[in-house]
Amino acid sequence: MGGVMSGDSPRHSSPASKLEKKMVEAMKQRALKGTSMKSFNSVIMKFPKIDENLRNCRTIFQQFDEDSNGEIDQLELKHCFQKLGIESTDEEIKALFQACDIYEHMGMKFNEFIVFLCLVYLLNDPAVSEARKRMGLGNLEPTFETLVESFVFLDKNKDGYVSKSEMIQAINETIGGERSSGRIGVKRFEEMDWDKNGTVTFKEFLFAFTRWVGIDNEDDDEDDEEAA
């Protein structure tokens, strides 16, 4: 996995929004089904396949990015919902957009778009599920489910959040109680806890995951190539 995250600082979350509460409740319900993950290593072993599948979202991202500026703004996201026949209020679209525009660029970059897709999967609206299939994202549902299962594995008490002690426990289970397990667990937790409030939501986990597999560097690499 990659090192401690650097670059732009994400905004600090305000008290739990209506959308976040909905996501936490959805994760708690999903946790009741359990997870096939047995250790954090089993999560890590899936990185290459998850990385490959998520990068296949690039074509879909480009379709939504109507002005081809490398970001999806709120209006483009609204157009996307309209084209797919998804009925959502402006308030709901704004909430999803703001939840994923973690750097407050007023535009959803590729890694933020992946987080958006996975959050939509978690919320599991039947109409959205059909729309995903029309978008060609139906085959990505196993990938999204793997990410959900990974979070469920970390969330030992099934409250919809991951705490530092839970992350340390997960690492400890993986490396057999070695003395370094606590230090590694704390480091990984800090990489996930973007708003530094002591708990990690599924959204924060997803953003950290895109860093771990290197997806968040794609736009920077492309900008460097264009400037060369």
Secondary structure per residue as TSV (DSSP state, phi and psi in degrees):
chain	resnum	aa	ss	phi	psi
A	1	M	-	360.0	158.3
A	2	G	-	-72.2	173.4
A	3	G	-	-82.0	-167.7
A	4	V	S	-62.1	140.4
A	5	M	-	-70.2	147.3
A	6	S	-	-137.5	-174.6
A	7	G	S	95.8	-150.4
A	8	D	S	-56.5	145.5
A	9	S	-	-91.1	125.9
A	10	P	-	-70.3	154.8
A	11	R	-	-68.2	153.2
A	12	H	-	-84.8	132.1
A	13	S	-	-67.5	144.8
A	14	S	-	-80.4	173.6
A	15	P	S	-49.7	150.4
A	16	A	-	-44.0	122.7
A	17	S	-	-79.6	170.8
A	18	K	H	-59.2	-40.8
A	19	L	H	-65.5	-43.6
A	20	E	H	-63.2	-41.3
A	21	K	H	-61.0	-37.6
A	22	K	H	-66.4	-40.4
A	23	M	H	-66.7	-41.5
A	24	V	H	-63.2	-42.8
A	25	E	H	-65.2	-39.8
A	26	A	H	-63.5	-39.3
A	27	M	H	-68.6	-38.3
A	28	K	H	-62.2	-41.8
A	29	Q	H	-65.9	-41.5
A	30	R	H	-65.2	-34.0
A	31	A	H	-63.2	-24.8
A	32	L	T	-63.6	-23.0
A	33	K	T	-82.5	-11.7
A	34	G	-	82.6	-173.1
A	35	T	-	-145.8	149.2
A	36	S	S	-85.2	-9.0
A	37	M	-	-70.1	131.6
A	38	K	-	-107.1	-19.8
A	39	S	S	-159.6	166.7
A	40	F	H	-66.9	-26.8
A	41	N	H	-61.9	-35.6
A	42	S	H	-66.5	-27.9
A	43	V	H	-71.4	-47.7
A	44	I	H	-60.4	-38.3
A	45	M	T	-62.8	-22.7
A	46	K	T	-89.5	-5.2
A	47	F	H	-51.4	-51.4
A	48	P	H	-59.1	-44.4
A	49	K	H	-68.8	-41.0
A	50	I	H	-62.8	-43.9
A	51	D	H	-58.0	-48.2
A	52	E	H	-60.3	-45.6
A	53	N	H	-67.3	-40.6
A	54	L	H	-67.0	-33.8
A	55	R	H	-66.9	-21.1
A	56	N	T	-69.5	-10.7
A	57	C	T	-74.7	-8.7
A	58	R	H	-57.8	-41.7
A	59	T	H	-62.1	-42.6
A	60	I	H	-63.9	-42.3
A	61	F	H	-58.1	-44.7
A	62	Q	H	-65.4	-31.8
A	63	Q	H	-66.3	-37.6
A	64	F	H	-77.0	-28.5
A	65	D	-	-79.5	80.7
A	66	E	T	-61.8	-35.2
A	67	D	T	-96.4	6.3
A	68	S	-	54.3	39.2
A	69	N	S	-98.7	7.8
A	70	G	S	86.2	5.1
A	71	E	-	-142.8	150.7
A	72	I	B	-105.1	118.4
A	73	D	-	-89.2	177.3
A	74	Q	H	-64.0	-36.4
A	75	L	H	-68.1	-41.1
A	76	E	H	-63.8	-37.1
A	77	L	H	-65.4	-38.9
A	78	K	H	-63.8	-43.1
A	79	H	H	-60.3	-39.3
A	80	C	H	-60.0	-47.4
A	81	F	H	-61.1	-40.0
A	82	Q	H	-66.1	-44.3
A	83	K	H	-62.3	-33.6
A	84	L	T	-88.6	-2.5
A	85	G	T	73.2	24.9
A	86	I	-	-89.4	121.6
A	87	E	-	-85.9	110.8
A	88	S	-	-141.0	144.4
A	89	T	-	-76.9	161.7
A	90	D	H	-58.4	-35.4
A	91	E	H	-65.0	-41.9
A	92	E	H	-67.1	-40.9
A	93	I	H	-65.1	-42.5
A	94	K	H	-62.2	-41.4
A	95	A	H	-63.4	-43.9
A	96	L	H	-65.2	-42.3
A	97	F	H	-61.9	-48.4
A	98	Q	H	-65.7	-33.8
A	99	A	H	-63.8	-33.0
A	100	C	H	-97.0	-18.7
A	101	D	-	-85.5	67.3
A	102	I	T	-69.1	-23.9
A	103	Y	T	-91.3	-0.7
A	104	E	-	56.3	42.6
A	105	H	-	-81.4	-4.3
A	106	M	S	62.8	23.4
A	107	G	S	-155.4	142.1
A	108	M	B	-92.5	111.7
A	109	K	-	-77.4	176.3
A	110	F	H	-59.7	-45.9
A	111	N	H	-66.3	-33.4
A	112	E	H	-68.7	-33.8
A	113	F	H	-65.1	-39.5
A	114	I	H	-62.5	-42.9
A	115	V	H	-60.9	-42.6
A	116	F	H	-56.9	-48.3
A	117	L	H	-61.3	-40.1
A	118	C	H	-72.4	-35.1
A	119	L	H	-66.4	-40.2
A	120	V	H	-62.3	-38.7
A	121	Y	H	-62.1	-44.0
A	122	L	H	-61.7	-41.0
A	123	L	H	-69.6	-25.8
A	124	N	T	55.8	47.8
A	125	D	-	-74.1	126.6
A	126	P	H	-54.0	-39.1
A	127	A	H	-65.0	-37.7
A	128	V	H	-70.0	-35.9
A	129	S	H	-59.9	-43.7
A	130	E	H	-64.8	-39.0
A	131	A	H	-64.7	-37.7
A	132	R	H	-59.3	-39.4
A	133	K	H	-65.9	-39.2
A	134	R	H	-66.9	-28.2
A	135	M	H	-77.8	-12.6
A	136	G	T	87.8	17.4
A	137	L	-	-101.7	4.2
A	138	G	G	-57.6	-36.3
A	139	N	G	-75.4	-5.6
A	140	L	G	-90.2	-8.1
A	141	E	H	-59.4	-38.5
A	142	P	H	-60.6	-34.2
A	143	T	H	-67.4	-45.9
A	144	F	H	-61.1	-39.3
A	145	E	H	-65.1	-36.1
A	146	T	H	-62.1	-40.2
A	147	L	H	-66.4	-40.3
A	148	V	H	-62.7	-45.5
A	149	E	H	-62.1	-36.2
A	150	S	H	-63.5	-42.1
A	151	F	H	-67.4	-41.5
A	152	V	H	-60.0	-38.6
A	153	F	H	-61.3	-41.7
A	154	L	H	-72.5	-32.4
A	155	D	-	-81.8	78.9
A	156	K	T	-61.8	-37.7
A	157	N	T	-93.6	4.5
A	158	K	-	56.8	41.7
A	159	D	S	-101.1	5.3
A	160	G	S	90.4	1.3
A	161	Y	-	-133.5	158.8
A	162	V	E	-113.2	127.3
A	163	S	E	-98.3	169.4
A	164	K	H	-62.7	-42.0
A	165	S	H	-64.6	-34.5
A	166	E	H	-68.1	-39.0
A	167	M	H	-66.3	-41.3
A	168	I	H	-62.9	-41.3
A	169	Q	H	-61.1	-42.9
A	170	A	H	-63.3	-43.0
A	171	I	H	-67.1	-41.0
A	172	N	H	-61.0	-39.7
A	173	E	H	-64.4	-30.9
A	174	T	H	-78.8	-43.2
A	175	I	H	-106.6	18.7
A	176	G	T	68.7	35.5
A	177	G	T	75.1	18.7
A	178	E	-	-63.2	153.6
A	179	R	T	-60.0	-27.4
A	180	S	T	-78.6	-8.3
A	181	S	H	-60.0	-40.7
A	182	G	H	-63.5	-43.6
A	183	R	H	-65.0	-42.8
A	184	I	H	-65.5	-42.2
A	185	G	H	-61.0	-42.5
A	186	V	H	-63.7	-42.3
A	187	K	H	-61.8	-46.1
A	188	R	H	-65.6	-38.3
A	189	F	H	-63.3	-43.2
A	190	E	H	-63.7	-31.4
A	191	E	H	-67.4	-28.3
A	192	M	H	-90.2	-34.4
A	193	D	-	-81.1	76.5
A	194	W	T	-66.9	-34.4
A	195	D	T	-93.4	3.6
A	196	K	-	56.0	38.9
A	197	N	S	-103.5	5.3
A	198	G	S	90.9	-3.8
A	199	T	E	-136.4	153.7
A	200	V	E	-118.4	127.1
A	201	T	-	-88.6	169.4
A	202	F	H	-60.0	-37.3
A	203	K	H	-62.0	-45.9
A	204	E	H	-63.5	-40.0
A	205	F	H	-58.7	-43.4
A	206	L	H	-64.3	-42.6
A	207	F	H	-63.3	-40.9
A	208	A	H	-63.6	-39.0
A	209	F	H	-62.6	-42.5
A	210	T	H	-62.8	-30.2
A	211	R	H	-69.8	-45.0
A	212	W	H	-60.2	-36.8
A	213	V	T	-93.4	-0.8
A	214	G	T	86.9	9.0
A	215	I	G	-68.0	-33.4
A	216	D	G	-67.4	-15.8
A	217	N	G	-85.7	-7.9
A	218	E	H	-58.5	-49.0
A	219	D	H	-63.6	-39.1
A	220	D	H	-63.5	-42.0
A	221	D	H	-63.3	-40.5
A	222	E	H	-66.8	-39.2
A	223	D	H	-62.3	-39.9
A	224	D	H	-64.4	-39.7
A	225	E	H	-66.0	-40.0
A	226	E	H	-67.1	-33.3
A	227	A	H	-78.2	-21.8
A	228	A	-	-67.5	360.0
